[in-house]
Amino acid sequence: MNKLYTLILILTGLTINAQSDTICNPSFEDSLNNWGTFCNGSSNGNFSVDSSSAYSGSLGLEMDLTSISPPSNTCALTSCAVNLQQGKFYMISFWAKSNSSNDVLVVLQRTSAPFTNYAQKTFTFTNTWKKFELNTTDTAAVNNLKIKIKPQSDGVYSFDDFNFYPVSMLPTNTEICNGDFETGVSPWSQANSGANITAVSDSSTFQNGNFSAKVVISNTVNGQPIFSSCKSDIEKNKKYRIHFWAKSILGGQLATATSSLSSPPYTNYGIESFTLTTNWTEYTFLSESDSTIFGNVRFAKFKFSEDGTYYIDNVWYEEVPPQPFVCDGDFETDLSNWTQTINNGAIASMSITPSQAQNGFQSAMILVNTLGNTTGSIQLTSCKTDVLKDSLYYVSFWMKGSANNLGFNAITSFASPPYTALSANGFTTYDQWTEYCYSFSHDSTILGDIRLLKLQFLDAGTYHLDYVNVYGSDYVCLPVSVKEDSYNEISIFPNPVTNTLNFKSMDSNIHRVVVSDVNGRSVIEISNKHLLDGSLNVSSLKRGMYFLRLHTTNGFQYESSFIKN
């Protein structure tokens, strides 16, 4: 008997524990016990439990609502209190239908101020039973939350089989709702932001289908109105390309497209500004996040800084696999996507010039007047990009100098400290356009933290840069003017070395010796017009691998490596 009593206690305890992540009376089999109902304003509601509203079992809930007019006149159904455990993922699900096509807002909300929503979604009910789901999670434990169901219009609604339970991982729901505006401008939102905005569907002009969104903006001296797509998810470490077509009545007007949080601090996960024309034109921008965000990202948010009439159509997205790319590598527009660094006493300027171009109509021009006191004092660096794990890439670019033998480094590296180099290369210029290239790879996928090309300019003079590209492993790359140690034109000893490194060259035109570390930073430099061989004191260098490069007056480089003990 004692054993039986103990077993009953254990089973009872298990039952109680199993209910900790569930909803009380989820199928209304015990009337409306543990559920709350209310109507406010002039709205009216009749809440009843009967067999005609049951999806399964014997009973279900029926809500017969009239005079519904949100936000002041609403009726709601609320569950008993549930809790979120720290870091856990949860699924809320239920079966429902209505007597016609009606929208219903479902939230998971605090029972006291501040009435924060931990999940929120609007569903469209029809006269057919359907299972509806929404998800939630939080980085901290949260207690005393209730599921609240608020129909948005008059009607008869049926509910059954509610569920609230932890899941191992939340599914994502990435979407741009009604991006072709064929059913109006809902569920897009409009924000005046101090100015005025009116967005409506328009059938007089469209890029795709039969409608577009016509957005009329005024009074922008007081703010920048915003037109935003529905709330959606964004998945960790996935890259999305958002496409849209747009035009304006006047043309030449600036609009900004972003992908961002829909609540403070409105973090941007992608942003691009566009100058619209009077013709339909397709524009794109990239969006990505380093953490998964559920139901709180607007994938397409348009901000207008000038008064006028704008048209938007065919807004959609695609997933983009991680891949390296070069922003404006032909310099046909400007240098805005490239980072310019001139410091440490250097005097230089960087600009776009139509006077020299290897490809297209313009190139970048780097005029170096005075060198700084570090190798990286004068740098031109491409935009941040990706690399894919264990893939081999080739960086190719074209360079010419105002004279032969202007030295420069070409580096692929991380965009954040410690700026680790994936490839570091030293070159010199010719006075004619010449292609330079090198390969690199990495053992893990990196999103948005690689500088594909970092150029460091080492001599006074004028450099011209054009046609920067990245290619895959099948590219035929013929590096310029670098002769390896295997040609026996440079010898170094001892290797490994502790204090003094000796070197000899077969070339009589050596004029500069450079020692650099694995990150491409120059640590020793010697210049001499008739340097054939010599020795270097390397005792102050830290232990590790270094590169020795000999630069010749006719544009060649000889390279070898050594180990410092």
C-alpha positions as CSV (number, residue, x, y, z in Angstrom):
1,M,0.0,0.0,0.0
2,N,2.9,2.4,0.8
3,K,4.5,1.6,-2.5
4,L,1.2,2.4,-4.3
5,Y,0.9,5.7,-2.3
6,T,4.5,6.6,-3.2
7,L,3.8,5.9,-6.9
8,I,0.7,8.1,-6.8
9,L,2.7,10.9,-5.3
10,I,5.4,10.6,-8.0
11,L,2.9,10.6,-10.8
12,T,1.1,13.5,-9.3
13,G,4.4,15.4,-9.1
14,L,5.2,14.6,-12.7
15,T,1.8,15.8,-13.7
16,I,2.3,19.1,-11.8
17,N,5.7,19.6,-13.3
18,A,4.5,18.8,-16.8
19,Q,1.9,21.6,-16.5
20,S,4.6,24.2,-15.8
21,D,4.9,25.1,-19.5
22,T,1.3,24.6,-20.5
23,I,-1.9,26.6,-20.6
24,C,-4.7,25.9,-18.0
25,N,-7.8,24.3,-19.5
26,P,-6.4,24.6,-23.1
27,S,-9.4,22.8,-24.8
28,F,-12.2,24.4,-22.8
29,E,-13.3,20.9,-21.6
30,D,-13.9,22.4,-18.2
31,S,-16.0,25.4,-19.3
32,L,-14.1,28.8,-19.3
33,N,-12.3,28.1,-16.0
34,N,-8.9,29.9,-15.9
35,W,-9.6,32.0,-18.9
36,G,-10.4,35.7,-18.7
37,T,-12.8,37.7,-21.0
38,F,-13.5,41.4,-21.3
39,C,-14.9,44.0,-23.7
40,N,-14.2,47.8,-23.4
41,G,-15.7,50.9,-24.9
42,S,-18.9,50.3,-26.9
43,S,-18.0,46.8,-28.0
44,N,-20.1,43.8,-27.0
45,G,-19.2,40.1,-26.7
46,N,-20.8,36.8,-25.9
47,F,-18.4,34.1,-24.8
48,S,-19.7,30.6,-24.6
49,V,-18.4,27.0,-24.5
50,D,-20.3,24.5,-26.5
51,S,-19.9,21.4,-28.8
52,S,-20.5,23.3,-32.0
53,S,-17.2,25.2,-31.5
54,A,-15.1,22.1,-30.8
55,Y,-12.3,21.2,-33.2
56,S,-11.5,18.1,-31.1
57,G,-12.9,16.7,-27.9
58,S,-16.3,17.7,-26.7
59,L,-16.2,21.4,-26.2
60,G,-14.7,24.6,-27.7
61,L,-15.0,28.4,-27.2
62,E,-17.3,30.6,-29.3
63,M,-16.8,34.5,-29.3
64,D,-19.7,36.4,-30.8
65,L,-18.6,40.0,-31.1
66,T,-20.2,43.2,-32.2
67,S,-19.3,47.0,-32.4
68,I,-15.6,46.1,-32.6
69,S,-13.5,49.2,-33.5
70,P,-9.8,49.0,-32.4
71,P,-8.1,50.4,-30.5
72,S,-10.8,51.8,-28.2
73,N,-13.6,49.3,-28.7
74,T,-12.3,45.8,-28.4
75,C,-13.0,42.4,-26.8
76,A,-10.3,40.0,-25.7
77,L,-9.7,36.5,-24.4
78,T,-6.8,35.9,-22.0
79,S,-5.2,32.8,-20.7
80,C,-3.9,31.9,-17.3
81,A,-0.3,33.1,-16.5
82,V,2.6,31.4,-18.1
83,N,6.4,31.8,-17.6
84,L,9.4,32.1,-19.9
85,Q,12.6,30.4,-18.7
86,Q,15.9,32.0,-19.5
87,G,17.2,31.3,-23.0
88,K,14.4,28.8,-23.8
89,F,12.3,28.8,-27.0
90,Y,8.5,28.5,-26.9
91,M,5.8,27.7,-29.3
92,I,2.2,29.0,-28.9
93,S,-0.4,27.2,-31.0
94,F,-4.2,26.9,-31.3
95,W,-6.9,25.9,-33.7
96,A,-9.5,28.5,-34.8
97,K,-12.0,29.7,-37.4
98,S,-14.5,32.5,-37.9
99,N,-17.7,33.0,-39.8
100,S,-15.9,35.2,-42.4
101,S,-12.4,36.4,-43.3
102,N,-11.3,38.3,-40.2
103,D,-8.0,39.5,-38.7
104,V,-7.2,38.5,-35.1
105,L,-4.3,39.9,-33.1
106,V,-2.5,37.5,-30.7
107,V,0.1,38.7,-28.2
108,L,2.0,37.2,-25.3
109,Q,2.0,40.1,-22.8
110,R,2.9,41.0,-19.3
111,T,0.0,41.1,-16.9
112,S,1.2,44.4,-15.4
113,A,3.0,47.5,-16.6
114,P,5.1,47.9,-18.7
115,F,2.8,45.8,-20.9
116,T,5.7,44.4,-23.0
117,N,4.8,42.1,-25.8
118,Y,7.0,39.0,-25.9
119,A,5.2,37.7,-29.0
120,Q,2.9,39.4,-31.4
121,K,1.2,38.3,-34.7
122,T,-1.9,39.1,-36.6
123,F,-3.7,36.1,-38.2
124,T,-6.4,36.0,-40.8
125,F,-9.2,33.5,-39.8
126,T,-11.5,31.9,-42.4
127,N,-14.6,29.6,-42.0
128,T,-12.3,26.6,-42.1
129,W,-10.5,25.2,-39.0
130,K,-6.8,26.0,-39.2
131,K,-3.8,25.7,-36.8
132,F,-2.1,29.0,-36.0
133,E,1.4,29.3,-34.4
134,L,3.7,32.0,-33.1
135,N,6.9,31.8,-31.3
136,T,8.8,33.5,-28.5
137,T,12.0,33.6,-26.5
138,D,13.9,35.9,-24.2
139,T,17.4,36.1,-22.8
140,A,16.1,36.5,-19.3
141,A,13.5,34.6,-17.3
142,V,10.1,36.3,-17.4
143,N,7.1,35.5,-15.2
144,N,3.4,36.2,-15.3
145,L,2.7,36.5,-19.0
146,K,-0.7,35.9,-20.6
147,I,-1.8,35.0,-24.1
148,K,-4.3,37.7,-25.3
149,I,-6.5,37.2,-28.3
150,K,-8.1,40.3,-29.8
151,P,-10.3,40.0,-32.9
152,Q,-10.1,43.2,-35.1
153,S,-13.7,43.2,-36.4
154,D,-17.2,42.0,-35.7
155,G,-17.8,38.3,-36.2
156,V,-18.3,34.9,-34.7
157,Y,-15.0,33.2,-33.7
158,S,-14.3,29.6,-32.6
159,F,-11.2,28.5,-30.7
160,D,-9.9,25.1,-29.4
161,D,-6.8,23.2,-28.4
162,F,-4.4,25.9,-27.2
163,N,-0.8,24.9,-26.5
164,F,2.2,26.6,-25.0
165,Y,5.4,24.5,-24.8
166,P,9.2,24.7,-25.1
167,V,10.9,23.7,-28.3
168,S,14.6,23.1,-29.1
169,M,14.8,25.9,-31.7
170,L,12.4,28.4,-33.1
171,P,11.5,28.3,-36.8
172,T,12.1,31.6,-38.7
173,N,9.5,33.3,-40.8
174,T,11.2,35.7,-43.1
175,E,8.8,37.5,-45.4
176,I,7.9,40.8,-47.0
177,C,4.1,40.9,-46.9
178,N,2.2,42.1,-50.0
179,G,5.4,43.3,-51.7
180,D,3.6,43.8,-55.0
181,F,0.7,45.8,-53.4
182,E,-1.9,43.9,-55.3
183,T,-4.2,43.9,-52.2
184,G,-3.6,47.5,-51.2
185,V,-0.9,48.8,-48.9
186,S,-1.8,46.7,-45.9
187,P,0.1,45.4,-43.8
188,W,2.7,48.1,-44.6
189,S,2.9,50.9,-42.1
190,Q,3.3,54.7,-42.5
191,A,5.1,57.0,-40.0
192,N,5.0,60.8,-40.4
193,S,8.1,61.4,-38.3
194,G,7.1,65.1,-38.1
195,A,6.3,65.5,-41.8
196,N,3.4,64.1,-43.8
197,I,3.0,60.8,-45.7
198,T,0.1,59.3,-47.5
199,A,0.5,55.8,-49.1
200,V,-2.2,54.2,-51.2
201,S,-2.4,51.5,-53.9
202,D,-2.3,52.9,-57.4
203,S,-3.4,51.3,-60.7
204,S,-2.3,54.1,-63.0
205,T,1.4,53.1,-63.0
206,F,3.0,49.9,-61.9
207,Q,6.1,47.8,-62.6
208,N,4.6,44.4,-61.9
209,G,1.0,43.2,-61.7
210,N,-1.8,45.7,-61.7
211,F,-0.9,48.0,-58.7
212,S,1.9,49.8,-57.1
213,A,2.3,51.8,-53.9
214,K,1.9,55.6,-54.5
215,V,3.6,57.5,-51.6
216,V,3.0,61.3,-51.4
217,I,5.5,63.1,-49.1
218,S,5.3,66.7,-47.9
219,N,6.7,69.0,-45.2
220,T,10.0,67.2,-45.0
221,V,11.6,70.3,-43.5
222,N,10.2,68.9,-40.2
223,G,11.1,65.3,-40.6
224,Q,11.6,62.2,-42.8
225,P,8.5,60.1,-43.3
226,I,8.8,56.3,-43.4
227,F,7.0,53.6,-45.3
228,S,7.7,50.1,-43.9
229,S,6.9,46.5,-44.7
230,C,5.4,44.1,-42.1
231,K,7.4,42.7,-39.1
232,S,9.4,39.6,-39.8
233,D,12.2,37.4,-38.6
234,I,15.9,37.6,-39.6
235,E,18.1,34.6,-39.2
236,K,21.5,34.6,-37.7
237,N,24.4,34.8,-40.1
238,K,22.2,34.7,-43.2
239,K,22.6,37.3,-45.9
240,Y,19.5,38.7,-47.7
241,R,19.4,40.8,-50.8
242,I,16.2,43.0,-50.8
243,H,15.0,44.0,-54.3
244,F,12.5,46.8,-55.1
245,W,11.5,48.9,-58.0
246,A,10.9,52.6,-57.6
247,K,10.6,55.9,-59.4
248,S,9.5,59.5,-58.6
249,I,7.5,62.1,-60.5
250,L,10.2,64.7,-60.5
251,G,13.3,62.5,-60.6
252,G,16.6,63.2,-58.9
253,Q,15.2,62.8,-55.5
254,L,16.9,60.9,-52.7
255,A,15.4,58.0,-50.8
256,T,17.0,55.7,-48.3
257,A,16.1,52.0,-48.0
258,T,16.9,50.1,-44.8
259,S,16.3,46.8,-43.1
260,S,16.0,47.4,-39.4
261,L,14.4,46.7,-36.0
262,S,10.8,47.8,-35.7
263,S,11.3,49.0,-32.2
264,P,14.0,51.1,-30.4
265,P,16.9,51.4,-31.0
266,Y,15.9,50.7,-34.6
267,T,19.2,49.0,-35.4
268,N,19.9,48.9,-39.1
269,Y,20.9,45.5,-40.6
270,G,21.2,47.0,-44.1
271,I,21.1,50.5,-45.5
272,E,21.5,52.1,-48.9
273,S,20.6,55.5,-50.4
274,F,19.3,55.9,-53.9
275,T,18.7,58.8,-56.3
276,L,15.4,57.9,-58.0
277,T,14.6,58.7,-61.7
278,T,11.3,59.2,-63.5
279,N,11.6,55.7,-64.9
280,W,11.0,52.4,-63.1
281,T,14.4,51.2,-61.9
282,E,15.3,48.1,-59.8
283,Y,17.4,48.8,-56.7
284,T,18.9,46.3,-54.2
285,F,20.6,46.3,-50.9
286,L,21.9,43.7,-48.5
287,S,20.7,42.8,-45.0
288,E,22.2,40.5,-42.3
289,S,22.4,40.1,-38.5
290,D,24.8,38.2,-36.2
291,S,21.8,37.0,-34.1
292,T,18.4,35.6,-34.9
293,I,15.6,38.1,-34.3
294,F,12.0,36.9,-34.2
295,G,9.0,39.0,-35.4
296,N,10.7,42.4,-35.0
297,V,12.5,43.2,-38.2
298,R,11.1,45.3,-41.1
299,F,13.0,44.0,-44.1
300,A,12.1,47.0,-46.3
301,K,11.8,50.4,-44.7
302,F,11.8,53.5,-47.0
303,K,12.7,56.9,-45.7
304,F,12.1,60.1,-47.7
305,S,14.1,63.3,-47.3
306,E,12.4,65.4,-50.0
307,D,8.8,66.4,-50.8
308,G,7.3,64.6,-53.8
309,T,5.4,61.7,-55.2
310,Y,7.1,58.3,-55.2
311,Y,6.1,54.9,-56.6
312,I,7.3,51.6,-55.2
313,D,6.5,48.1,-56.5
314,N,7.7,44.5,-56.5
315,V,9.5,44.4,-53.2
316,W,11.0,41.0,-52.6
317,Y,14.1,39.3,-51.1
318,E,16.4,36.4,-51.7
319,E,19.0,34.6,-49.6
320,V,22.5,35.3,-50.7
321,P,25.3,32.7,-50.0
322,P,28.4,34.2,-48.3
323,Q,30.8,35.4,-50.9
324,P,33.4,38.0,-51.3
325,F,32.6,41.0,-53.5
326,V,34.1,44.4,-54.3
327,C,32.1,47.6,-53.9
328,D,32.6,49.9,-56.9
329,G,35.8,48.2,-58.0
330,D,35.8,50.0,-61.3
331,F,35.5,53.5,-59.7
332,E,32.9,54.6,-62.1
333,T,31.0,56.5,-59.4
334,D,33.2,57.6,-56.5
335,L,35.3,56.5,-53.6
336,S,32.5,56.4,-51.1
337,N,32.7,52.6,-50.6
338,W,36.4,52.7,-50.0
339,T,38.1,53.8,-46.8
340,Q,40.9,56.3,-47.0
341,T,43.6,56.6,-44.4
342,I,46.1,59.4,-44.3
343,N,47.8,59.9,-40.9
344,N,51.0,59.8,-38.9
345,G,52.5,62.9,-40.7
346,A,51.7,61.7,-44.2
347,I,50.6,64.2,-46.9
348,A,48.5,62.6,-49.7
349,S,45.2,62.8,-51.6
350,M,42.9,60.3,-53.1
351,S,40.3,61.0,-55.8
352,I,38.6,59.8,-58.9
353,T,40.0,60.8,-62.3
354,P,38.8,60.5,-65.8
355,S,42.3,61.1,-67.2
356,Q,43.4,57.6,-66.6
357,A,41.3,54.4,-66.8
358,Q,42.2,50.8,-67.5
359,N,38.5,49.8,-67.7
360,G,35.5,52.1,-68.1
361,F,35.8,55.8,-67.9
362,Q,37.5,56.5,-64.5
363,S,40.1,55.2,-62.1
364,A,41.2,56.0,-58.6
365,M,44.2,58.3,-58.2
366,I,46.5,58.3,-55.2
367,L,48.9,61.2,-55.0
368,V,51.6,60.7,-52.3
369,N,53.5,63.8,-51.4
370,T,55.0,62.9,-48.0
371,L,55.2,59.5,-46.5
372,G,54.1,58.9,-42.9
373,N,56.2,57.2,-40.2
374,T,54.4,53.8,-40.5
375,T,53.8,51.5,-43.3
376,G,50.0,51.9,-43.0
377,S,50.1,55.7,-42.9
378,I,48.6,56.0,-46.4
379,Q,46.0,53.3,-47.1
380,L,43.1,52.7,-49.5
381,T,40.8,49.9,-48.4
382,S,37.8,48.2,-50.0
383,C,34.4,47.7,-48.3
384,K,33.7,44.9,-45.8
385,T,32.8,41.6,-47.3
386,D,32.4,37.8,-46.7
387,V,34.5,34.7,-47.3
388,L,33.3,31.1,-47.4
389,K,35.0,28.4,-45.4
390,D,37.8,26.6,-47.1
391,S,37.3,28.3,-50.5
392,L,40.2,29.6,-52.6
393,Y,39.8,33.1,-54.1
394,Y,42.0,35.3,-56.2
395,V,42.1,39.1,-55.9
396,S,42.9,40.9,-59.1
397,F,43.5,44.6,-59.6
398,W,45.2,46.9,-62.1
399,M,47.8,49.5,-61.2
400,K,50.2,51.9,-62.8
401,G,52.5,54.5,-61.4
402,S,53.9,57.9,-62.4
403,A,57.2,56.0,-62.5
404,N,58.5,52.5,-62.2
405,N,59.3,51.0,-58.8
406,L,56.8,52.8,-56.6
407,G,56.4,50.4,-53.8
408,F,53.0,49.3,-52.3
409,N,51.6,46.5,-50.3
410,A,48.4,44.6,-51.2
411,I,46.7,42.8,-48.3
412,T,43.5,40.8,-47.6
413,S,42.7,41.0,-43.9
414,F,40.1,41.1,-41.2
415,A,38.3,44.4,-40.9
416,S,38.4,44.4,-37.1
417,P,41.3,44.1,-34.6
418,P,43.8,42.5,-34.7
419,Y,43.4,42.9,-38.4
420,T,44.8,39.5,-39.1
421,A,46.0,39.1,-42.7
422,L,44.8,36.3,-44.9
423,S,47.4,37.3,-47.6
424,A,50.1,40.0,-47.6
425,N,52.0,40.9,-50.7
426,G,54.6,43.5,-51.7
427,F,54.7,44.9,-55.2
428,T,56.2,47.8,-57.2
429,T,54.6,49.8,-60.0
430,Y,55.2,50.0,-63.7
431,D,54.5,53.2,-65.7
432,Q,52.0,51.2,-67.8
433,W,48.8,49.5,-66.6
434,T,49.6,46.1,-65.2
435,E,47.5,43.4,-63.6
436,Y,48.4,42.3,-60.1
437,C,46.9,39.3,-58.4
438,Y,47.2,36.9,-55.4
439,S,45.3,34.2,-53.7
440,F,43.8,33.7,-50.2
441,S,41.5,31.4,-48.3
442,H,40.2,31.0,-44.7
443,D,39.3,28.0,-42.6
444,S,35.9,29.4,-41.5
445,T,33.0,31.4,-43.0
446,I,33.3,35.1,-42.2
447,L,30.3,37.5,-42.7
448,G,31.0,41.2,-43.3
449,D,34.4,41.4,-41.6
450,I,36.9,41.0,-44.4
451,R,38.6,43.8,-46.3
452,L,39.3,42.2,-49.6
453,L,42.0,44.7,-50.7
454,K,44.0,46.9,-48.5
455,L,46.6,49.0,-50.3
456,Q,49.5,50.6,-48.5
457,F,51.5,53.2,-50.5
458,L,55.2,53.2,-49.7
459,D,56.8,55.8,-52.0
460,A,56.1,59.4,-53.0
461,G,54.5,59.6,-56.4
462,T,51.2,59.1,-58.2
463,Y,49.4,55.7,-58.3
464,H,46.4,54.8,-60.5
465,L,44.1,52.0,-59.4
466,D,41.3,50.4,-61.5
467,Y,39.3,47.3,-62.1
468,V,39.5,45.5,-58.7
469,N,37.8,42.1,-58.8
470,V,37.7,38.8,-56.9
471,Y,37.6,35.5,-58.7
472,G,37.2,31.8,-57.8
473,S,39.7,29.0,-57.7
474,D,39.6,28.5,-61.5
475,Y,41.0,32.0,-62.2
476,V,44.4,32.0,-64.0
477,C,46.5,34.3,-61.8
478,L,49.9,35.3,-62.9
479,P,51.5,37.4,-60.1
480,V,53.4,40.4,-61.3
481,S,57.2,40.8,-60.8
482,V,57.6,38.5,-57.9
483,K,60.5,36.0,-58.2
484,E,60.5,33.3,-55.5
485,D,63.5,32.0,-53.6
486,S,63.3,28.8,-55.7
487,Y,65.0,30.6,-58.6
488,N,68.2,30.9,-56.5
489,E,68.3,34.7,-56.9
490,I,68.1,35.3,-53.2
491,S,69.6,33.3,-50.4
492,I,69.3,33.9,-46.6
493,F,71.1,32.3,-43.7
494,P,71.0,31.2,-41.0
495,N,67.4,30.1,-41.0
496,P,66.0,29.9,-38.3
497,V,67.9,33.0,-37.0
498,T,68.5,34.4,-33.6
499,N,70.4,37.7,-34.0
500,T,71.9,38.4,-37.5
501,L,70.3,37.4,-40.8
502,N,72.5,37.4,-43.8
503,F,71.3,37.6,-47.4
504,K,72.7,37.4,-50.9
505,S,71.2,38.2,-54.3
506,M,72.1,37.3,-57.9
507,D,70.5,40.6,-59.1
508,S,72.7,43.7,-59.2
509,N,69.8,46.1,-59.2
510,I,68.5,45.7,-55.6
511,H,67.7,49.1,-54.1
512,R,65.5,48.3,-51.1
513,V,65.1,45.5,-48.5
514,V,61.9,45.1,-46.6
515,V,61.1,42.7,-43.7
516,S,57.4,42.3,-42.9
517,D,55.4,40.2,-40.4
518,V,52.6,37.8,-41.3
519,N,50.1,40.7,-41.0
520,G,51.9,42.6,-43.8
521,R,53.3,45.2,-41.4
522,S,56.8,46.4,-42.3
523,V,59.2,45.9,-39.4
524,I,62.6,46.6,-41.1
525,E,63.5,48.7,-44.2
526,I,66.8,49.5,-45.8
527,S,67.3,51.5,-49.0
528,N,70.6,51.5,-51.0
529,K,71.1,52.1,-54.7
530,H,73.7,49.3,-55.0
531,L,72.6,46.7,-52.5
532,L,73.7,43.2,-53.5
533,D,74.0,41.5,-50.1
534,G,74.3,42.4,-46.5
535,S,73.1,41.5,-43.0
536,L,70.2,42.5,-40.8
537,N,70.1,42.7,-37.0
538,V,66.8,40.9,-36.2
539,S,67.4,40.3,-32.5
540,S,64.6,42.8,-31.5
541,L,62.0,40.9,-33.5
542,K,59.5,38.6,-31.7
543,R,59.6,34.9,-32.3
544,G,57.7,33.9,-35.4
545,M,57.7,33.8,-39.2
546,Y,58.7,36.9,-41.3
547,F,59.1,37.7,-45.0
548,L,62.2,39.2,-46.7
549,R,61.6,41.1,-49.9
550,L,64.3,42.6,-52.1
551,H,63.1,45.3,-54.5
552,T,64.9,46.0,-57.7
553,T,65.2,49.2,-59.8
554,N,63.6,47.5,-62.8
555,G,60.5,46.5,-61.0
556,F,61.2,42.9,-59.8
557,Q,60.9,41.6,-56.3
558,Y,62.6,38.6,-54.7
559,E,60.9,37.0,-51.8
560,S,61.8,34.5,-49.1
561,S,60.8,33.7,-45.6
562,F,62.6,33.0,-42.4
563,I,61.9,32.0,-38.8
564,K,63.0,34.2,-35.9
565,N,63.9,32.1,-32.8
